[in-house]
């Protein structure tokens, strides 16, 4: 059973079972969390290439690029939207802009020859995002 556990100050405060991932025999592979409007939001990637966006303990969007497993996930605020980023096993980094209930693919690039093992994102003023990735380029 794939369960996303939420922890605060070393205490488990919530759990969310992703029944669809469990039913399809997918494994959760990456996660990133952020505080949005006083509530916890997060993204969870899986072995089938899906990236789920969770707000208020509810999946609000499921994103996918090419079906490659998600190896890393990140988030950064972008103006009045959120940028959700997935690092895939193919070396691709896919980014989606979340605005309200809408989502749109912002960009997909392939900076690594193979899997993206690490991602970090940070807002930089005035309206940009800095994304750092690490991957297998052998």
Buried (B, 14 or more C-beta within 10 A) or exposed (E): EBEBEBEEEEEEEEEBEBEBBBEEEBEBBBBBBBEBEEEBBBBBBBBBBBBBBBBEEEBBBEBBBEEBBBBBBBBBBBEEBBBBBBBBBBBBBBBBBBEEEEBEEBEBEEEBEEBBBEBBBEBEEEEEBEBEBBBEEE
